[in-house]
Amino acid sequence: MKINNFAFLLLATFSINTLFADDMDEIVVSSAFIDKPASELADPIHILSGDDIATEATQSLGESIDDLLGVSSADYGSAVGQPIIRGMSGTRVKVLDNGMVNRDVSGLGADHLNDVDMSNVQQIEVVRGPSSLLYTNGTVGGIVNIVDNSIAMQDVERLFKVGAESQSVNDGDSQSFFYQDNVGGNINVSLAYKNTSLGNFDVPNGAIMHEEEEHHDEDEDHDDHEEEEHEEHEENLGFLANSDFESESFKFGASTTGDWGYLGVSLASIESMYGIPYHGEGHGGHGDEHGDEHGDEHGEEEEGHDEHEGERIFSSTDSEKFDIRGSFNIAGDLVKKVDFFMRDTDYSFTEQHAEEAHEEEEDHDEDHDEEHDEHEGHSEGPTTFTNDAIEAGAIFDLSNSLVSQKFAINFVNEDTSVIGAEAFMTPASRDELTFGYYLSRSFDSFDLDFGVRYDMIDNEGSIVSEHHDEEEHHDEDEDHEEEDHDEHEESEVAYYDQSFNNSSIALNIGRDLNDFLSVDFGFSSVERAPSTTEMFMNGAHLATARFEVGNVNLDSETSNNIDFTLNMKNGSFFAKASVFMNDVDNYIYLQDETEEEHEEHDEEHEEGHDDHGGLILANYLQQDAELDGYEIEFGNTMDLGSGELTLSFGRDEVSGEFSNGGNIPRLNPARNIFKLKYSQDNTIFGLMFKDVEKQNDIGLAETNTDGYQMLNAKLSRSFDFGGQGDLTVSLFGNNLLDEIARNHSSYVKTQVPLPGKNYGIRFNLTF
């Protein structure tokens, strides 16, 4: 399926016949999952409004929600920010758009972005608990759902938006366009476009570390040269190479509505290109930031070594989706309405190296040609990841006067492949047939939310094993002084078809203790089948500087979670506190070989017998784990002058250990978040100060990460054009203290710090 981008422009030209609109009705924020106002949801949840997103700097999905309590981001440069919920990351957190899983290849690599369109977002929902079981499987961490109105469920009024943005930290700019209208009284159309271009981002002085140079003067007197050597290792380049990002997105939607319901289609396309700021190589990347889910055994002697430093390495994506969604109001005795959906996804992600290096490095490159040639299997041609998927399902509303209840059925067929120079997995397929049920009922003394899900999942794939045989040929004319070794590779392919039948359950009980105090108690037991990567990975994964080997004998994870939440609202004072405990049976993690084993493989590599190119050998294994944590927030709203001032403080913390001892690595440290918001008429001023503590609870051979303070500010003002439209101007400043900040959850925290001071302006013009 390919979408002609010119078709969007044609549709825009056809649709836009005037730029004037009537006043828009106020929108009540509600959850798209279960059609209830956000204030009535018992699940632990955040809802981030589209207005807040539209006045912030353009950034990754993870960075957009990183300031929410219990939520953080695993970054790999400016383009990549994979969401983390209460310490759960990767495929444990499902990213959805409009209720369907966004089927990119973010689960295949830490350097792969969540490829979602945030150009005209209505809201972003972060959901755990019973309602999360209704829409997809394996949500042991939770769900991040991105909601827009590309397929309108109700008739819309004419609306036209134009946006522009400029950022200083990367000399970046962005332009956006959105149009919706009701044509002929019964057809709703919408068109969204966004173009973003961000250059390499600036970093504070001393943030870029070149640790491969740390030991180059070992023969010299260490005491006499320690300070001079340290200066050599920290080059204040001022920016991070290969941290650029470009993206262009289109989305067109059309729908028709009536008393019977609605029916609509949408076409979406995203093309992007971004640099890879770190790329490992054989004998490199022994640091904890390339660690595994269990920790790294290899210390820091070769941490951060990147033989591609100075080389242009980048990825490009091409995502195209076709959706059909609708709802029929049946109003029967049993079934009130049926919501249905279908999505066809065609996704491609290509990583490649630039053909030519910088001129000043040509001599250096020639000196190392032979060394690179020795790293067989690490050719620098392109590698393409593809994911073709079809998803379809229906949700039956079985509600009555006593209870709200829904039953869902969902089918998915997903084909994934990795082809090219750095392919680490053979093509694999995954079929899912799942059933979900959600119930909500209010009793005299408490409210009950309940969810249950049953999943039938089938994973098909293969693992290729290569065996090397050597034949020695002696040159009689040279008295056998040289031996030529002709290496013959024999491959064996083992095919697997693994099936999983998983069941999950969750409930939440809420009770009002008095007029200003309420409590919620939640319990869930959620199963997650192993991912395709965890089962069939078998090759060099240079983003983590490892040779990763999957495990076809993995069992499903089971996350048994208990959480308790206390809410208080007394006049203008508000407070919320949550504590949770999460026991995970059969927690899947990546186990590195020991240092002794790696040294043995190094010797084999030098002799030509090693089949993983000198990389650290890492295997997917399982053992039980436990994660515990809490989130607290309190604040007060008061009148100040002719406006309103809100002050709040929040803190979150999570810790995790394995059953046999040792910490789960890359769990972000505790954070204290102070917020100030002042609103007066059409002006809003906000400050956020985030104090991230030092992370000392680290995995095996993982290093501590220093704490940092992040100060962000935003000033937004709206100008009304007398009912004909309005203009919103936003001034934003991020990391105003220009702090050297490293994200402990990042695989590349040493090589890829967070951006430095960034200020910018954003315009949103609405007619």
C-alpha positions in Angstrom: 0.0 0.0 0.0 1.5 3.3 -1.1 0.0 6.8 -0.6 0.6 9.5 -3.1 1.5 12.6 -1.1 0.2 14.9 -3.9 -3.2 13.5 -3.2 -3.3 15.1 0.2 -2.5 18.5 -1.4 -5.2 18.0 -4.0 -7.7 17.1 -1.3 -6.7 20.2 0.7 -7.2 22.5 -2.3 -10.6 20.8 -3.0 -11.8 21.0 0.6 -10.8 24.6 1.6 -13.5 26.9 0.3 -13.4 29.4 3.1 -11.3 30.3 6.2 -14.1 31.4 8.5 -15.8 29.3 11.2 -18.3 29.7 14.0 -17.4 29.5 17.6 -16.3 26.0 18.7 -18.2 24.1 21.4 -16.3 23.4 24.6 -14.8 19.8 24.6 -15.1 17.7 27.8 -11.9 15.8 28.4 -12.8 12.1 28.5 -11.1 8.8 27.9 -11.4 7.4 24.4 -11.1 3.9 25.8 -14.3 3.6 27.7 -16.2 6.8 26.8 -16.2 8.2 30.4 -15.1 11.6 31.6 -11.6 11.5 32.9 -12.8 12.6 36.4 -14.8 9.4 36.7 -12.0 7.0 35.8 -10.8 4.8 38.6 -7.7 3.5 36.7 -4.3 5.1 37.5 -4.3 7.5 34.5 -3.0 10.7 33.0 -4.7 12.7 30.2 -2.5 15.3 28.5 -4.5 17.7 26.5 -3.8 18.6 22.9 -3.6 22.3 23.9 -0.7 21.6 26.2 1.1 19.6 23.4 0.5 22.4 20.8 2.3 25.0 22.9 5.4 22.9 23.7 8.5 22.3 21.6 8.3 19.5 19.1 9.9 16.5 20.6 9.7 12.7 20.8 6.7 10.9 22.3 8.6 9.9 25.4 9.8 13.5 26.0 6.3 14.8 25.6 5.1 12.8 28.6 8.3 12.6 30.6 7.0 15.2 33.2 4.0 13.1 34.2 4.5 11.3 37.5 5.3 7.6 37.1 6.2 8.1 33.4 9.6 8.6 31.9 11.5 8.2 28.6 14.3 6.0 27.3 16.0 8.3 24.8 18.5 7.6 22.0 18.9 11.1 20.7 16.3 13.7 19.9 14.2 11.5 17.6 13.8 8.5 19.9 12.1 8.6 23.3 10.4 5.3 24.1 7.9 5.6 27.0 8.5 4.0 30.4 5.6 3.5 32.9 6.6 2.6 36.5 9.8 1.1 35.4 8.3 -1.0 32.6 9.6 -0.3 29.1 9.9 -1.8 25.6 7.1 -4.1 24.5 5.7 -4.1 28.0 4.3 -0.6 27.2 1.9 -0.5 24.2 1.7 2.7 22.1 -1.6 3.1 20.4 -3.2 5.7 18.2 -6.9 6.0 18.2 -7.2 2.7 20.2 -5.1 0.5 17.9 -1.5 -0.5 18.4 1.0 1.5 16.4 2.8 -1.3 14.6 6.3 0.2 13.9 9.6 -1.6 14.7 10.4 0.3 17.9 10.5 -3.1 19.8 13.4 -4.3 17.6 15.9 -1.7 18.8 16.6 1.0 21.4 17.5 3.3 18.5 14.1 3.0 16.8 11.5 5.7 17.3 7.9 5.3 18.2 6.7 6.5 14.8 3.5 8.4 15.6 1.9 11.5 14.2 1.4 14.2 16.8 0.6 17.1 14.5 -3.1 17.4 15.6 -3.4 15.5 18.8 -6.6 15.9 20.9 -5.1 14.2 23.9 -2.6 11.6 25.0 -3.8 9.0 27.5 -1.6 7.0 29.8 -3.7 4.1 31.1 -3.2 1.1 33.4 -5.7 -1.2 35.1 -9.0 -2.7 33.9 -9.7 -0.5 30.9 -6.3 -1.2 29.4 -7.2 -4.8 29.0 -10.0 -4.0 26.6 -7.9 -2.9 23.6 -4.7 -4.9 23.4 -2.7 -7.7 25.0 0.5 -7.8 27.1 0.0 -4.4 28.8 2.0 -5.3 31.9 3.3 -1.8 31.9 0.3 0.0 30.6 -0.9 1.9 27.5 -0.1 5.2 25.8 -2.9 6.1 23.5 -2.7 9.1 21.1 -6.1 10.4 20.1 -7.0 12.7 17.2 -10.2 13.4 15.3 -9.1 12.3 11.8 -12.3 10.1 11.7 -14.9 12.3 13.2 -17.5 10.5 15.3 -19.8 13.5 15.3 -20.4 16.2 12.7 -17.7 18.9 12.8 -17.7 22.6 12.1 -15.3 24.2 9.7 -11.9 24.7 11.3 -8.6 25.8 9.8 -5.3 25.8 11.7 -1.8 26.9 10.7 1.2 26.5 13.0 4.9 27.4 12.9 7.7 26.9 15.4 11.4 27.7 15.8 13.9 26.2 18.3 17.3 27.5 19.2 19.1 24.3 20.5 19.0 22.7 17.1 18.3 25.6 14.7 15.1 23.7 14.1 11.8 24.8 12.6 8.4 23.2 12.1 5.3 24.1 10.1 1.8 22.5 10.4 -1.6 22.7 8.8 -5.0 21.3 9.7 -8.4 21.6 8.1 -11.7 20.1 8.8 -15.2 20.7 7.5 -18.6 19.3 7.0 -19.3 18.9 3.3 -22.9 18.7 2.0 -24.2 18.3 5.5 -23.3 14.6 5.9 -19.6 14.2 5.1 -16.9 15.2 7.5 -13.4 15.7 6.1 -10.1 16.5 7.7 -6.5 17.0 6.5 -3.4 17.3 8.7 0.2 18.1 7.5 3.3 18.7 9.5 6.9 19.3 8.4 9.7 19.3 11.0 13.4 19.9 10.5 15.7 19.8 13.5 19.5 20.0 13.2 22.2 18.6 15.5 21.3 19.7 19.0 23.6 21.8 21.2 25.0 20.3 24.5 26.6 22.0 27.5 30.4 22.3 27.6 32.0 19.0 28.7 28.9 16.9 27.9 30.5 15.0 25.0 32.9 12.3 26.3 35.5 10.5 24.1 36.4 7.6 26.4 38.2 5.6 23.7 41.1 8.0 24.2 41.3 7.6 28.0 44.1 5.0 27.9 46.1 6.0 24.9 49.1 7.3 27.0 49.3 4.4 29.4 53.1 4.2 29.0 53.5 7.8 30.2 53.6 8.8 33.9 49.9 8.9 34.9 50.4 11.3 37.8 52.2 13.9 35.7 49.7 13.9 32.9 46.3 13.1 34.5 44.9 16.6 34.2 46.2 17.2 30.7 44.8 13.8 29.6 41.4 14.6 31.1 41.2 17.7 29.0 41.9 15.7 25.9 39.0 13.4 26.6 36.4 16.1 26.8 36.1 18.0 23.6 33.7 20.9 23.9 32.3 20.6 20.4 29.2 22.4 21.4 26.8 19.9 19.6 26.1 16.2 19.3 26.9 14.8 15.9 24.2 12.8 14.2 21.5 14.1 16.5 19.4 15.7 13.7 15.8 14.8 12.9 13.5 15.5 9.9 9.9 14.4 9.5 7.0 15.0 7.2 3.5 13.6 8.0 0.1 13.6 6.2 -3.2 12.4 7.3 -6.6 12.6 5.6 -9.9 11.4 7.1 -13.5 11.3 6.0 -16.6 10.1 7.8 -20.4 10.2 7.8 -22.6 10.3 10.9 -26.2 10.0 11.9 -28.5 8.7 14.6 -27.3 5.3 13.5 -23.7 6.0 14.4 -20.7 6.8 12.2 -18.5 5.3 9.5 -15.1 6.7 8.3 -11.8 6.0 6.7 -8.4 7.6 7.1 -5.0 7.6 5.2 -1.8 8.4 7.1 1.8 8.7 6.0 4.9 9.6 7.9 8.4 9.9 6.3 11.3 10.7 8.5 15.1 10.7 8.7 17.3 11.1 11.7 20.9 10.6 12.7 22.1 7.8 14.9 24.4 9.5 17.5 26.0 6.2 18.6 26.7 3.0 16.7 28.7 0.2 18.3 31.2 -2.1 16.7 33.0 -5.3 17.6 35.2 -5.1 20.7 33.3 -2.0 21.7 30.4 -0.8 23.9 31.2 -2.6 27.1 29.6 0.1 29.2 26.5 -0.2 31.2 24.5 2.1 28.9 24.7 -0.8 26.5 23.8 -3.2 29.2 21.1 -5.7 29.4 18.0 -6.2 31.5 20.1 -7.9 34.1 23.3 -5.9 34.2 26.7 -5.9 32.5 29.6 -8.1 33.7 32.3 -6.2 31.8 33.1 -3.1 33.7 34.0 0.2 32.1 37.4 -0.3 30.5 36.1 -0.1 27.0 33.0 1.9 27.7 31.6 4.0 24.9 34.0 2.9 22.3 32.6 3.8 18.9 34.6 3.0 15.9 32.1 5.0 13.7 32.7 8.3 15.5 32.7 11.1 13.0 30.8 9.0 10.4 27.4 9.9 9.2 25.0 7.1 10.3 21.3 7.7 9.9 17.9 6.0 9.7 14.9 6.7 7.5 11.3 5.6 7.9 8.3 5.2 5.7 5.0 4.5 7.5 1.7 4.2 5.8 -1.6 3.3 7.4 -5.2 2.8 6.1 -7.9 2.8 8.8 -11.6 2.0 8.7 -13.6 2.8 11.9 -17.2 3.0 12.7 -20.0 2.5 15.1 -23.6 1.2 14.8 -26.3 2.1 17.4 -28.3 -1.1 17.6 -30.3 -0.3 20.8 -31.2 -3.9 21.3 -32.0 -5.6 24.6 -28.5 -7.0 24.9 -26.3 -5.1 22.5 -26.6 -1.3 22.6 -24.0 -0.5 19.9 -21.0 -2.1 18.1 -17.8 -0.2 17.4 -15.6 -1.8 14.7 -12.2 -1.1 13.2 -9.6 -2.3 10.7 -6.1 -1.1 10.0 -3.6 -2.0 7.3 0.0 -1.0 8.2 3.0 -0.9 5.9 6.1 0.2 7.8 9.7 0.4 6.7 12.8 1.5 8.7 16.3 1.7 7.0 19.5 2.3 8.8 22.6 3.1 6.7 26.0 4.7 6.6 27.1 7.7 4.5 29.1 6.6 1.5 31.9 9.1 2.1 33.7 10.1 5.3 34.9 13.6 6.0 38.1 14.5 4.1 40.1 15.2 7.2 39.5 11.6 8.3 40.4 9.9 5.0 43.9 9.1 6.1 42.8 7.8 9.4 40.2 5.6 7.7 42.8 4.1 5.3 44.9 3.1 8.3 41.9 1.2 9.7 40.6 -0.4 6.5 42.2 -3.8 7.4 40.9 -3.6 10.9 37.3 -3.0 9.7 37.6 -5.8 7.2 38.4 -8.2 10.0 35.0 -7.6 11.5 33.1 -9.9 9.3 29.3 -9.5 9.4 29.6 -5.8 10.1 29.3 -4.5 6.5 28.2 -0.9 6.3 25.5 -1.4 3.7 21.9 -0.5 4.6 19.7 -2.6 6.8 16.0 -2.5 6.4 13.4 -3.4 9.0 9.8 -3.9 7.8 6.6 -4.6 9.5 3.4 -5.4 7.5 0.3 -5.8 9.7 -3.4 -6.1 9.5 -5.6 -5.6 12.6 -9.3 -5.9 12.8 -11.8 -6.0 15.7 -15.1 -5.0 17.2 -16.3 -3.8 20.6 -19.8 -4.7 21.7 -21.5 -2.3 24.2 -23.6 -4.5 26.6 -24.4 -1.7 29.1 -27.7 -1.4 30.9 -29.2 0.8 33.6 -27.2 -0.9 36.3 -23.8 -1.6 34.7 -21.5 -0.4 32.0 -19.9 -3.3 30.2 -18.1 -4.0 26.9 -16.9 -7.1 25.1 -14.1 -6.9 22.6 -12.7 -9.3 19.9 -9.5 -8.5 18.1 -7.4 -10.2 15.3 -3.9 -9.3 14.3 -1.5 -10.7 11.6 2.0 -9.2 11.7 5.0 -10.0 9.5 8.4 -8.7 10.5 11.7 -8.9 8.7 15.2 -7.5 9.0 17.2 -7.6 5.7 20.7 -6.2 5.0 24.2 -5.8 6.3 23.3 -5.8 10.0 20.3 -8.2 9.9 20.1 -10.0 13.2 16.9 -11.9 12.8 15.2 -13.9 10.1 11.7 -13.0 9.0 9.0 -13.9 11.6 5.2 -13.7 11.8 2.8 -13.3 14.7 -0.9 -14.0 14.8 -3.2 -12.9 17.6 -6.8 -13.7 18.4 -7.8 -12.0 21.6 -11.0 -11.3 23.7 -11.5 -8.6 26.3 -14.3 -7.7 28.7 -14.7 -4.6 30.8 -17.3 -3.8 33.5 -18.0 -0.8 35.6 -20.7 -0.4 38.2 -21.4 2.0 41.0 -22.7 0.6 44.3 -24.0 2.5 47.3 -20.7 2.5 49.1 -18.1 1.9 46.4 -17.4 1.9 42.6 -16.1 -1.3 40.9 -14.1 -1.5 37.6 -13.2 -5.0 36.3 -11.4 -6.2 33.2 -10.5 -9.6 31.9 -8.7 -10.7 28.7 -7.8 -14.0 27.0 -5.2 -14.1 24.3 -4.3 -16.8 21.7 -0.9 -15.9 20.2 1.2 -17.8 17.7 4.8 -16.8 16.9 6.5 -18.3 13.8 10.2 -17.8 13.1 13.5 -19.5 12.6 17.1 -19.4 13.8 20.1 -19.8 11.6 23.2 -21.5 13.0 26.5 -21.2 11.1 29.3 -23.7 11.4 32.8 -22.9 10.2 35.2 -25.5 8.7 38.7 -24.6 7.8 40.9 -26.4 5.3 44.6 -25.6 5.3 46.4 -25.3 2.0 50.2 -25.3 2.2 52.2 -23.5 -0.5 55.0 -25.9 -1.3 57.0 -23.3 -3.3 57.3 -21.1 -0.1 58.4 -24.0 2.2 55.1 -23.9 4.0 55.9 -20.5 5.6 52.4 -19.2 4.9 49.1 -20.9 5.3 46.0 -19.9 3.5 42.8 -20.6 5.4 39.7 -21.0 3.2 36.7 -20.8 5.5 33.6 -22.7 4.5 30.3 -21.8 6.2 27.5 -24.3 6.6 24.2 -23.0 7.8 21.5 -24.9 9.6 18.0 -23.4 9.9 15.7 -24.5 12.7 12.0 -23.5 12.3 9.7 -22.8 15.3 6.0 -22.3 15.8 5.4 -21.4 19.4 1.8 -20.8 20.7 0.8 -19.0 23.9 -2.6 -18.9 25.6 -2.6 -16.1 28.1 -5.2 -14.8 30.5 -5.2 -11.5 32.3 -7.5 -9.9 35.0 -7.7 -6.5 36.7 -10.0 -4.8 39.1 -10.2 -1.5 40.8 -12.4 -0.6 43.8 -12.9 3.1 44.7 -14.7 4.5 47.7 -15.4 8.1 48.9 -14.5 8.3 52.6 -16.0 11.7 53.0 -16.7 14.9 50.9 -13.0 15.5 50.3 -11.2 12.2 50.6 -11.4 9.0 48.5 -9.4 5.8 48.1 -8.8 3.4 45.3 -7.4 -0.1 45.5 -6.3 -1.9 42.4 -5.1 -5.4 41.6 -4.1 -6.9 38.3 -2.5 -10.1 37.0 -1.4 -9.5 33.4 0.3 -12.0 31.1 2.7 -11.0 28.2 3.8 -13.5 25.6 7.5 -13.2 24.6 8.1 -10.8 21.7 9.4 -11.8 18.3 12.8 -10.3 19.1 13.1 -12.1 22.5 12.5 -15.4 20.8 14.2 -15.2 17.4 16.9 -12.6 17.7 20.2 -14.2 16.6 22.9 -11.7 15.4 24.9 -8.6 15.9 22.8 -5.7 17.4 25.2 -2.8 17.1 22.8 -0.3 18.8 23.5 -2.2 22.0 27.0 -3.4 20.9 26.1 -7.0 21.5 25.5 -10.3 19.7 22.1 -11.1 21.0 20.6 -14.6 21.0 16.9 -15.2 21.5 15.3 -18.0 23.3 12.5 -20.0 21.8 11.8 -21.7 25.1 10.7 -18.5 26.9 7.4 -18.6 28.9 5.0 -15.8 29.2 5.6 -13.1 31.8 3.0 -12.6 34.5 2.8 -9.2 36.2 1.0 -9.3 39.5 0.4 -5.7 40.6 -1.2 -4.2 43.6 -1.6 -0.4 44.0 -3.3 1.8 46.5 -4.2 5.5 45.8 -5.4 8.2 48.2 -7.1 11.3 46.7 -7.8 14.5 48.5 -9.7 17.6 47.3 -10.5 20.2 49.9 -11.4 23.6 48.5 -8.4 24.8 46.5 -6.1 22.2 48.1 -5.5 19.0 46.3 -3.3 15.9 47.0 -2.8 12.4 45.6 -0.5 9.6 46.8 -0.1 6.2 45.2 2.0 3.2 46.2 2.5 0.0 44.2 4.1 -3.4 44.3 4.6 -5.4 41.1 5.8 -9.0 41.3 6.7 -10.3 37.8 7.0 -14.0 37.3 9.3 -15.1 34.4 10.7 -11.6 33.8 12.5 -11.7 30.5 15.9 -10.0 30.4 19.1 -10.0 28.4 22.0 -11.7 30.1 25.6 -10.9 29.1 28.3 -13.5 29.1 30.9 -13.2 31.9 34.1 -11.3 31.5 36.1 -14.5 31.4 33.8 -15.9 28.7 34.1 -12.7 26.7 38.0 -12.9 26.9 37.8 -16.4 25.6 35.7 -15.3 22.7 38.1 -12.5 22.0 40.9 -15.0 21.6 38.7 -17.1 19.3 37.9 -14.0 17.3 41.5 -13.2 16.7 42.0 -16.8 15.6 39.0 -16.6 13.2 36.9 -19.1 15.1 34.5 -16.7 16.8 31.1 -16.5 15.2 29.9 -13.2 16.8 32.6 -10.8 15.7 34.1 -10.0 19.0 30.8 -8.5 20.4 29.6 -9.3 23.8 27.5 -12.4 23.6 24.1 -11.9 25.3 21.2 -14.3 25.8 17.5 -13.8 26.6 16.7 -15.5 29.9 14.0 -15.4 32.6 13.7 -15.1 36.3 11.3 -13.6 38.8 11.6 -9.9 39.6 9.9 -7.3 41.8 9.3 -3.6 41.3 8.1 -1.3 44.0 7.4 2.4 44.0 5.3 5.4 44.8 4.0 8.7 43.4 2.9 11.7 45.5 1.6 15.1 44.5 0.0 18.0 46.4 -0.7 21.6 45.6 -2.9 24.6 46.1 -4.7 27.1 43.9 -5.1 30.7 45.0 -6.3 34.1 43.7 -3.4 36.4 42.9 -4.2 39.9 41.4 -6.8 39.4 38.7 -5.5 35.9 37.9 -5.1 32.5 39.5 -1.9 30.9 40.8 -1.4 27.1 41.2 1.6 25.7 43.0 2.3 22.0 43.2 5.0 19.5 44.2 5.3 15.9 43.0 7.7 13.0 43.5 8.0 9.6 42.0 10.3 6.7 42.7 10.6 3.1 41.5 13.1 0.3 42.5 13.5 -3.2 41.1 15.3 -6.4 42.1 15.7 -9.9 40.8 14.7 -12.8 42.9 18.3 -14.1 43.1 19.6 -10.6 44.1 20.8 -7.6 42.1 19.0 -4.6 40.8 17.2 -4.3 37.5 19.4 -1.9 35.5 18.4 1.3 33.8 15.6 2.2 36.2 15.3 5.9 36.4 16.1 7.5 39.9 13.7 9.4 42.1 12.5 12.7 40.8 11.1 15.8 42.5 8.9 18.0 40.3 7.9 21.6 41.3 5.3 23.4 39.1 4.0 26.9 39.0 1.1 28.0 36.8 -0.4 31.5 36.6 -3.3 32.2 34.4 -4.9 35.6 33.8 -7.5 36.2 31.0 -5.9 34.8 27.9 -2.4 34.6 29.3 -0.8 31.5 30.9 2.7 31.4 32.5 4.3 28.2 33.7 7.5 27.1 35.4 8.6 23.5 36.0 11.7 22.6 38.0 12.6 18.9 37.9 15.2 17.7 40.3 16.4 14.2 39.2 18.4 12.5 41.9 21.6 10.5 41.5 21.0 6.8 40.7 22.9 4.6 43.0 20.7 1.5 42.9 22.4 0.0 39.8 22.6 -3.3 38.1 25.6 -5.5 38.0 28.6 -3.6 36.6 26.3 -0.7 35.8 27.7 2.8 36.6 26.0 5.5 38.8 24.4 8.4 37.0 24.7 11.8 38.4 21.6 13.8 39.2 20.6 17.0 37.5 18.2 19.9 37.7 16.0 20.8 34.7 14.3 24.2 34.6 11.6 24.8 31.9 9.4 27.8 31.4 6.5 28.7 29.1 4.5 31.8 28.4 1.4 31.5 26.2 -1.1 34.2 25.2 -4.2 33.9 23.0 -5.5 36.8 20.9 -9.2 36.7 19.9 -10.1 38.0 16.4 -13.7 38.8 17.3 -15.2 35.5 16.7 -13.4 35.0 13.4 -10.5 33.1 14.9 -7.7 33.4 17.3 -3.9 33.4 17.5 -1.9 31.6 20.2 1.7 32.6 20.7 3.9 30.5 23.0 7.4 31.3 24.2 9.2 28.3 25.7 12.5 27.7 27.3 13.8 24.2 28.2 16.9 23.3 30.3 17.4 27.0 31.1 20.2 26.1 33.5 22.1 24.5 30.6 22.7 21.4 32.8 24.7 18.4 31.7 22.0 15.8 32.0 22.2 12.1 31.3 19.2 9.8 31.3 19.9 6.7 33.3 17.4 4.6 31.4 19.2 5.3 28.1 21.4 2.7 26.5 23.8 5.5 25.5 23.7 7.8 28.5 27.5 8.5 28.3 27.7 9.2 24.6 24.3 10.9 24.2 23.5 13.5 26.8 20.2 15.4 26.9 20.1 18.7 24.9 21.4 21.9 26.3 19.6 25.2 26.8 16.7 25.5 24.3 14.4 28.5 23.8 11.9 29.0 21.0 8.5 30.4 19.8 5.4 28.7 18.5 2.4 30.2 16.6 -1.0 28.5 16.2 -3.5 30.4 14.1 -7.1 29.2 14.1 -9.9 30.3 11.9 
